[in-house]
């Protein structure tokens, strides 16, 4: 038994391998809820978030900086096609691609008025080191 040596795998940051495709996550936007939430990804991951809705039009707006962080400098989430609001039409799927640069918790919310509970339609994306 070796004493005093830390296991290298225990503290390693898992990043996508070169040539490896993005992490694909399927999410459903429905009446005042996003599923799954929270969503967990590793720092450095390229992510394809496939958002589907069946009940009505919804949208998703992401905070670009971790919750509580100063919104200066480089954003923590880097989007392939930046938009203020990613709209999802009823019965369709919208794909949002981004790279998770900075660890932290990122809030997102519905950005299309979808009814009386619209203000409660929120979620979390957690970027783990």
Secondary structure by P-SEA (a helix, b strand, c coil): ccccccccccccccccccccccbbbbbbbccccccccccccccccbbbbbbbbccccccccccccccccccccccccccccccccccccccbbbbbbbbbccbbbbbbbbccccccccccccbbbbbcc
